Structure formats: structure tokens, C-alpha cells
Amino acid sequence: MEVIVMYSIGLIVISFIIAVTKSKLKGKAGEVTINHFLKKLDSNEYIIINDFLLHNEGNKKTTQ
């Protein structure tokens, strides 16, 4: 009985960790993919600006 409880707790913890990190991993994978394609652009014609934020006067928050 103890073994089943320990496995259940372990499964719950692993499921929680996967749920928390899944969106971050998807975001990082997307950034890597886009960065790969942006590097193929002609650097004499295009400028790549990373982490660019615009100030929004309407609600005093920033936007991407």
C-alpha cells in the first residue's frame, strides 16, 4: 500500500512540473525557430530588434 501511495505522489509531482514548464518550453522552441529564420535574412537590408517594448499611453502599461 505504501508503494502505491509513493508512486501516486511521484506521478502527481511529475505531472505538476510538466504542466508548469510546458508553456515555457513551447515559447523557447518558438523563439529558436523564429531566430533561425531571421538569421537567414540579408543583414544589409534588415535589422533585427529583440525584446522591443512599446509604451502604451492609454493604460500606462507596456506592450510587445
Rosetta constraint file for C-alpha pairs under 8 A:
AtomPair CA 1 CA 5 HARMONIC 6.49 0.50
AtomPair CA 2 CA 6 HARMONIC 6.18 0.50
AtomPair CA 3 CA 7 HARMONIC 6.13 0.50
AtomPair CA 4 CA 8 HARMONIC 6.04 0.50
AtomPair CA 5 CA 9 HARMONIC 6.16 0.50
AtomPair CA 6 CA 10 HARMONIC 6.11 0.50
AtomPair CA 7 CA 11 HARMONIC 6.05 0.50
AtomPair CA 8 CA 12 HARMONIC 6.21 0.50
AtomPair CA 9 CA 13 HARMONIC 6.21 0.50
AtomPair CA 10 CA 14 HARMONIC 6.14 0.50
AtomPair CA 11 CA 15 HARMONIC 6.03 0.50
AtomPair CA 12 CA 16 HARMONIC 6.16 0.50
AtomPair CA 13 CA 17 HARMONIC 6.27 0.50
AtomPair CA 14 CA 18 HARMONIC 6.21 0.50
AtomPair CA 15 CA 19 HARMONIC 6.14 0.50
AtomPair CA 16 CA 20 HARMONIC 6.21 0.50
AtomPair CA 17 CA 21 HARMONIC 6.18 0.50
AtomPair CA 18 CA 22 HARMONIC 5.65 0.50
AtomPair CA 19 CA 23 HARMONIC 7.70 0.50
AtomPair CA 20 CA 24 HARMONIC 7.84 0.50
AtomPair CA 21 CA 25 HARMONIC 6.17 0.50
AtomPair CA 22 CA 26 HARMONIC 6.27 0.50
AtomPair CA 23 CA 27 HARMONIC 6.14 0.50
AtomPair CA 24 CA 28 HARMONIC 6.15 0.50
AtomPair CA 25 CA 29 HARMONIC 6.10 0.50
AtomPair CA 26 CA 30 HARMONIC 6.21 0.50
AtomPair CA 27 CA 31 HARMONIC 6.27 0.50
AtomPair CA 28 CA 32 HARMONIC 6.23 0.50
AtomPair CA 29 CA 33 HARMONIC 6.23 0.50
AtomPair CA 30 CA 34 HARMONIC 6.19 0.50
AtomPair CA 31 CA 35 HARMONIC 5.95 0.50
AtomPair CA 32 CA 36 HARMONIC 6.15 0.50
AtomPair CA 33 CA 37 HARMONIC 6.65 0.50
AtomPair CA 34 CA 38 HARMONIC 6.11 0.50
AtomPair CA 35 CA 39 HARMONIC 6.15 0.50
AtomPair CA 36 CA 40 HARMONIC 7.01 0.50
AtomPair CA 37 CA 41 HARMONIC 7.29 0.50
AtomPair CA 38 CA 48 HARMONIC 7.55 0.50
AtomPair CA 41 CA 45 HARMONIC 7.88 0.50
AtomPair CA 41 CA 46 HARMONIC 6.78 0.50
AtomPair CA 42 CA 46 HARMONIC 6.10 0.50
AtomPair CA 43 CA 47 HARMONIC 6.47 0.50
AtomPair CA 51 CA 64 HARMONIC 7.85 0.50
AtomPair CA 52 CA 64 HARMONIC 6.43 0.50
AtomPair CA 53 CA 62 HARMONIC 6.24 0.50
AtomPair CA 53 CA 63 HARMONIC 5.72 0.50
AtomPair CA 53 CA 64 HARMONIC 4.97 0.50
AtomPair CA 54 CA 62 HARMONIC 5.61 0.50
AtomPair CA 54 CA 63 HARMONIC 5.34 0.50
AtomPair CA 54 CA 64 HARMONIC 6.30 0.50
AtomPair CA 55 CA 60 HARMONIC 7.13 0.50
AtomPair CA 55 CA 61 HARMONIC 6.45 0.50
AtomPair CA 55 CA 62 HARMONIC 4.72 0.50
AtomPair CA 55 CA 63 HARMONIC 6.51 0.50
AtomPair CA 56 CA 60 HARMONIC 5.70 0.50
AtomPair CA 56 CA 61 HARMONIC 5.69 0.50
AtomPair CA 56 CA 62 HARMONIC 5.62 0.50
AtomPair CA 56 CA 63 HARMONIC 6.73 0.50
AtomPair CA 57 CA 61 HARMONIC 7.53 0.50
